Amino acid sequence: MSELGTRLREARVNKGYTLNTLQQMTKIQKKYLQAIEEGQLEELPGNFYARAFVKQYADMVGLDGDTLLKEYASELEVQNNESSPIREEEAEMPSRLRSRHLNDESNRMEKILSYIPMAILSAIIICIIGILIYTIRQISTEDNQVAQTNNNADVLEIVKPSANPVDGSTKEPEVTEKANNKKDLAENQLLVGKEVITEISQAGEIKTYQLEGPIENYQFGAKGNAFVWVGIYEEGSMVVDQTISKDEVLEHQANDTTKTVRMELGYSEGAQFIVNGKTVEPDPSVPGVIIFKVKDETASSTEELAIDELGEKNEETSYEGPAVLDPNYSSGE
């Protein structure tokens, strides 16, 4: 295995990608990715493709492709030298074969030119379809924004007083539980749909949120800004290994017994993390990863029980102070 291949493989393993995953992300065949890692550059189609594949591989696993090409230019030149005999053999082809080849090329060009009008017409049709799809998506996005605005306007629901109060008193309007929840949110809390998540990580760490409700009330996913890979892990095991395109939305419902959900992106600008349809921003220092944990109700109940037991114990052992002698008390003398 070459030094270049070893470095690329280590970067891929650190990212947690398999060769199959990297094949989906780069659209480079798995056998070529494996040949790059093993230093068998002669297996690649040619010097141009070798450099292009190495750069794309490096960029996808977080390395600087241009810098890598400069550092390992000598390794890549081997591929160039090995391909030179092929060029020499082509240069030594008999002139008769070359003439036949030129004739074949001329006939092929004539066939291609005959298809140009049909190709232009097809391109126009494809452009029209693309414009229609884009327009439909824009209209759908605007409708969703209007619906979300209406939902936000309906968050505060006023409860009308009873027409026939039992005690004859007039009750003040009450704000619904949903409005109270939104009003009582702390600075580290975020309302996603009807549920609340609480940030429990520090700045500079992977952004970690605690789910305040049961996990079945949360739906995790991502919305693509471009073509990007999305991975979702439950309890450390990958359950979603998928790529999405621009404006495509990936949604995932976690298992009821799951306590930890981790989401990753192939690159941070490729998509937005969403929970219950709302965007959740990761930490700027670790932009491609975000974690969600279910709140540990058992630990909270144990702490409350310990506090109650301590209070009962203090009440049982409370001391009223020394007795005071009654001045009218007689000892019998």
KETOR-260272 format. One record per atom (N, C-alpha, C): x, y, z. Coordinates in pm, whole numbers, plus 50000, padded with zeros to 5 digits. Atoms other than C-alpha are relative to their C-alpha. Example, Ala and Ser with C-alpha at 12.3 -4.5 7.8 and 13.67 -1.06 7.14 Angstrom:
// residues 2
500894988150000;512304955050780;500905012050000;499184988149994;513674989450714;499235010950073;
END
This chain:
// residues 333
500864987950000;500005000050000;500885012450000;499204988050012;501405034349903;499705009750115;500194990049895;501815063950137;498735008249976;501224992550034;499085083049951;498764991850032;501165008549972;496675053549971;499774998250149;500145001549854;497395048650343;499395012450062;500524987549944;496705085150418;498515001949969;501414998750037;493425085150226;499144990050077;500795010249929;492255052650388;499805003950147;500144995949861;492985065750740;498985011250015;500984989149994;490995097450667;498584994549982;501335005850021;488075076450538;499514992650124;500385007449880;488095053850846;499655009550114;500304990249894;488195084151078;498645006449978;501324994750030;485105097450900;498894989850023;501015010349980;483365064250954;499364995349871;500595003950128;482795058250581;500524986249959;499585012250066;482895024150415;500275003149853;499774997950143;484005019650055;498685001149924;501314999250064;480355013949962;499395013950019;500524986549973;479365046650130;500725010449916;499224990450076;482205065549962;499684998949851;500385001850141;481185050649626;498725007649969;501244992650021;477675065149668;500235015050004;499784985649984;479035099049775;500795006049882;499144994550106;481675103049499;499624995449861;500375005850129;480055081949222;501214994149927;498835007050055;483495065649170;499854985350034;500175014149977;483425028049129;500894995250116;499315005049881;484455008649438;501384994349965;498715006150034;487234990049252;501085010749979;499024989250017;488915023349164;500395006150135;499694994949865;488635035949525;500974990550071;499145009949937;490215003449644;501395000249937;498704999450068;492985006149381;500805012250048;499314988049949;493805041649504;500584997250137;499515002849865;494075029749865;501174990149999;498955010150006;496295000149766;501195004649916;498894994750079;498555022149549;500114994149862;499985006150132;497635003649229;499385009749898;500544989750086;497165034749018;499934995649853;500075004850138;497765014948701;498644993949968;501335005450021;494265000348751;499015010749954;500904989050037;492725034748685;500045002349849;500084998450147;491655045048331;501175007949941;498914991950055;494495070148292;500455010350101;499424990349908;496565097748448;498995010950037;500994989649971;493815123748417;498984995350103;500995005249906;491275101548593;500634997150136;499325002749873;493835091748856;500045012650085;499914987449925;494365128148958;498605004850043;501364995649967;490645135948941;499394991650112;500565008849897;489675105349149;500655002550136;499294997549874;492375112249412;499535013050063;500464987049946;491285148749448;498594999050057;501385001349952;487585139749479;499944991750127;499915008649879;488395111949730;500455008550119;499434992149889;490515135949941;499015010450050;500954989649959;487935164049941;498834994150078;501175005949936;485145140250046;500304995150142;499655004849865;487065126850351;500645010950084;499554988949917;488085161450472;501435004249978;498634995950031;491565164950316;499995010249885;499874990250109;492805192050077;500524992849876;499645007750117;492805175349736;501155006349921;498954993350078;494995201649563;501374998350067;498745001749927;497645199649837;500524985849987;499615014150011;497645161549820;500594997049863;499485002450135;498175162049443;501425005549986;498664994550006;501225184349488;500994991650080;499095007749913;502705163649774;500364986449938;499775013650053;502325130449591;500045000249847;499914998950145;502995142449237;500864988949942;499115010550050;505805116649205;499264986849985;500785012550010;503405087649275;499095000449879;500934998850112;500945100649019;500745000049866;499235000250123;503725104748759;500304985849956;499775014050035;504285067148777;498904995249908;501145003550085;500805062748634;500185005849860;499804993550130;501725087448358;501044992549917;498945007150069;504935068448275;499544986449951;500455013350037;503165034948273;499045000549882;500954999050111;500595047648028;500695003949869;499324995550120;503275060147784;500204989149896;499865010250104;503875025947615;498774998749913;501235001050077;500245025947510;499995010649890;499974989450100;500735059147338;501004996749889;499015003550101;503875046047167;499444989749903;500595010050087;501965015947038;499005006449904;500954993250087;499245038746905;500725007949891;499264992150099;501885060246733;500574991449889;499395008950098;503235029646555;498964992549917;501045006650079;499905018946401;500245002649852;499804998250146;500065013746023;499105011149948;500744988850058;498885042545810;498654995649945;501275004750055;496185020845652;498944999150109;500955000649888;494595014545990;499585014050043;500354986249963;494785051446063;498985005849902;500944994950100;492995059645741;498614994350023;501305006149974;490275034545819;499365006150125;500514994049878;489995049246165;499425013949973;500484986650032;489625084446020;498674999349926;501265001650073;486895072245786;498864996650095;501025003749901;485055056146076;499585012150083;500294988049922;485355088346271;499125009649920;500794991050083;483965108145978;498554995349991;501375005350005;480975084945945;499285001950133;500604998249868;480385086646318;499585014550022;500334985849984;480485124646309;498745003549921;501194997250079;477895125146032;498754994950071;501145005349925;475605103046240;499655009050117;500244991249884;476075125446541;499315012849956;500614987650049;475255156546336;498544998049962;501405002550037;472065140046216;499084999750122;500825000549878;470915136546578;499925013550072;499964987149930;471615172846672;498625006450012;501334993849983;468085186046594;499174993150108;500765007249898;466525158546805;500545002950141;499404997149869;468995165547088;499595013850048;500404986449962;468175202747082;498555000150048;501415000649960;464455195147097;499844993450137;500065006849871;464985171047386;500475009150113;499484990949899;467045196947573;498965010750035;501034989949975;464275222747532;498884994250087;501065006449921;461685198247666;500444997950144;499485002149865;463895189647963;500045013150078;499974986949933;464375226648042;498615004350043;501374996249965;460625232448036;499524991950120;500385008449886;460045202948269;500685004650128;499274995249883;462765215648502;499415012950057;500614987449955;461185250348515;498674997350069;501295003349937;457785235248592;500194994050139;499745006149870;459205213948874;500465010550101;499524989549909;461045243949022;498865009250044;501144991349967;457885265349005;499084993350100;500895007349908;455805238349176;500614999550140;499345000549868;458385234949455;499965013650069;500064986749940;458485272549507;498615002950056;501374997849953;454695274049534;499744991950126;500175008449882;454745244949779;500705005850121;499254993949890;457425262249989;499275012150056;500754988249954;455415294550002;498744996050077;501185004749928;452295275150105;500364995050139;499555004849868;454245258350387;500335011650092;499674988449918;455535292050506;498745007050049;501274993749960;452005306450507;499334991750109;500625008749899;450735276050699;500725001050133;499244998749876;453565279250952;499705013350068;500344987049942;452775316250999;498634999550068;501345001449940;449115307651063;500054991950128;499875008049879;450135281151314;500595008150115;499404991849896;452335305951500;498995010250053;501004990249956;449445330851507;498954993650090;501015006949919;447205304351662;500584993950127;499385006049881;449685294951935;499305004650127;500674994849883;447995317852184;498494998649981;501445002350007;444455304852226;499365004750132;500664994649881;442235324052466;498804991450035;501125008049952;439845303252678;498905009450048;501114991349965;436475320352699;499434996150136;500605003249871;434895323053048;498674992949982;501255007550005;431955300453123;498805009450003;501194991450008;428555315053039;499224999850131;500725001349873;427055302253369;500964995650109;499065003949896;429775302853636;499254995150123;500655006249884;428935281353939;499995009350118;499914991449882;430135305654204;499625014549970;500454986650034;428875336554017;501135009749972;498884991050025;432375350753973;500414999349854;499544999350138;433865361453640;501484996349996;498615004750006;437105342553549;500755007449890;499154993550099;439985358853365;500334990149889;499595009050108;440935344453022;501324993250035;498815007849970;443565317053049;500754997049872;499155003250114;446485310852816;500194984949996;499905014550014;446725275652681;501374994950041;498755006249956;449395251152785;501115002149898;498994998250104;451135255352449;500665013750012;499454986549986;451555292752502;500895000950122;499184999849879;452865287352858;501344993349975;498765006950028;455425262652732;500965008949922;499154991250080;456685287452473;500535011750081;499604988649919;456775315952725;501054996150102;499115004449893;458615295352988;501294993849948;498785005950052;461395283352755;501235007450052;498734994249959;464925288752887;500835003649877;499164995850112;467735303352675;500584988149924;499435011850063;469095268452606;498954990249950;501075008850045;465705254152503;499465004849866;500534997250133;464065252252161;498714992349981;501305006350027;460465245152061;500024994449858;500055006650130;460265219751776;498624993749987;501395004650007;456655215051675;499325002650133;500644998949869;454805208152002;500914995450112;499085005449901;457865194452180;501155009750026;498894991449959;460855210252357;501274991750006;498695006149984;464565201652333;500905009950075;499144991649916;467235214652574;501464997249966;498585001650030;470875220752482;500774997050128;499245004049881;473195202752729;501504999749973;498585000050033;476545206752550;500585013950021;499294987449985;479175233852589;500455004949863;499524994350126;480435257452316;501314993349962;498805006750047;483095240852101;499884984949998;500245014350001;481655205952155;498954996749895;501095004250089;479325185251935;498695004350065;501264995049947;475905201851978;499134988050043;500795010949944;473875178652204;498745005550064;501274995849946;470175182752286;499374988650080;500775009649921;468085165452552;498525001249963;501415000350037;464575154952448;499165000550128;500814998449879;462055166952708;498764991149998;501155008950010;459325143252583;500444986349953;499665013450051;459175106752471;500495000849857;499354999350131;461235099152161;499034997949886;500965002050110;458165088151963;499335013049957;500584987150037;457055124851963;500955008349914;499004992550077;460185135151767;500294992749869;499635005450131;460945130151398;501255007149952;498704994550036;464555135051287;500214999149848;499735000650142;465895142350941;500895011549954;499174989550059;467635166350704;499355004849871;500474994150125;466785189850416;501215004249919;498814997950081;469295191050131;500125014249945;499664987650069;470975223050017;500704996949868;499325004950120;472865202749753;500034984850011;499855014649992;473785166549684;500934996750117;499225002449879;475015153050020;499614986550061;500245012649927;475345121050223;499495003150140;500574998649866;473285117650544;500074986550070;499955012249918;473955091950818;499305002350132;500684999349872;471735085351121;500334987450079;499625011149915;472855063651412;499074999550121;500755002249877;470775048851696;500824991150091;499155007249904;472765037752002;501334995949936;498725002650062;475935039651786;499944991549875;500135008450119;474585017151507;499325008049889;500554992650113;473935031851161;498684993749956;501315004650045;470255029351065;499595006949870;500274993050127;470225054450774;501345003349935;498804997350078;472965055650507;499525004049861;500744995550119;471555077250227;500535013349951;499664987050058;472255106249992;498715006949957;501164992250042;469785134349922;500475011549911;499684988950091;469645162249663;499445013150056;500474986949957;468805199149688;498495000050016;501414998849964;465415206049852;499344986650032;500575013049962;464935168849916;500034998650152;500115001249854;463785161050272;500064985250039;499905013549944;464845129650460;499415000150140;500645000749870;462675119850760;500204986150058;499765013049933;463335092451018;499345000150138;500635001949869;461315079951317;500824989750077;499155008949923;463565064751584;499184989250071;500625010949924;462805032251766;499595005050139;500514995349870;460785036552089;500994997650113;499045003249893;463615020952295;501325007349985;498744992950023;466355043252152;500195011350100;499674989449904;468095066352400;500875010949939;499104990250061;470625083752171;499884999349848;500064998950146;470275095751809;501105009649956;498914991750053;473295109251616;499815001649850;500144997250143;473045126051275;501285006549948;498794994950061;475975133351041;499745003649854;500074996050140;476465150350702;501354997549934;498755001650073;479045143350430;500825012950004;499374987149977;479845180650446;498925009450052;500954992449919;478215206850667;499085008949918;500844991050079;476945230250392;498984992549914;500845007650091;475165201950212;498564998950042;501395001849955;472015200950429;499815006850135;500374994649870;470185213850737;499394988750084;500635009649911;469315192251039;498605005150037;501364996149963;465555192351113;499454990150101;500715008249902;463495179551407;498555004950004;501434996550006;459685179051379;499765011549901;500194989950104;460025200551067;500695013250026;499344987349967;462095227851240;501524998249990;498545000650014;465745235651158;500685001250135;499224999849876;468185228251443;501475001949960;498654996650041;471625244551409;501034992450083;498925006449925;474795224951503;500985010450053;498974990949951;477805239951683;500915004049884;499184995750114;479885261151437;501354993049994;498705006650001;483115243451545;499904985449958;500215013850045;481615208851471;498715000049918;501264997150071;479085217451198;499324988049935;500585011150074;478525183151044;499394989150086;500515010549910;477315163951353;499085006450103;500894995349893;474455167651604;499454987650071;500415011549919;473285144651888;498755003650079;501204998449919;469925140052064;499934988450100;500085010149895;469485121752396;498665001050071;501265000549926;466335110452574;500275003550146;499854996149862;465895126052918;499874988050092;499985011449909;466745101353198;499045002750115;501014997749896;463535101453405;500334992450128;499675008049881;464885074453641;500915007650094;499064992549916;467755096453760;499305011450072;500714988849938;465415126053824;499124995150114;500875005449896;462975104354024;500814995950123;499145004249888;465855090354233;500455012050082;499574988149928;467095125454321;498855005950082;501144994749927;463595137154420;499684991350122;500275009049889;463105106054638;501015002050111;498964997949898;466435112254815;499745012950076;500294987349934;465435148354887;498824998550097;501175002249913;462035137455029;500394992150125;499585008049885;463655110955254;500835008250097;499194991549914;466165136555384;499135009650079;500904990949930;463325160755469;499254993050111;500715007649897;461385133655659;500914996950117;499065003249895;464495124055851;500265012250088;499764987849924;465115160355955;498815003150091;501184997449918;461505163256078;499944990650121;500055009749891;461795131256290;501045003050106;498914997749904;465075141956453;500095014650041;499954985749966;464185178956501;500065001750151;499784997649857;465185193156840;499405013550036;500734987949965;462965218957010;500825009550088;499194991549913;465705232557245;499814995950146;500085003949857;466225230157626;498685004450062;501234996549926;463205230157861;500245012350086;499914987849919;462505262858045;499324997450135;500555002649866;461915261058421;498885009750031;501174991949962;458475273258530;500305006250136;499704993849870;459015299158808;499014996250107;501015004049899;455825286958980;500124985350041;499865014049970;457085251058989;500624998050135;499485002949865;457675237459334;500524985750003;499385013349996;459955207959398;499454991750113;500585007749890;457905197659701;500555004050134;499464995449874;459925215759964;499065009850070;
END
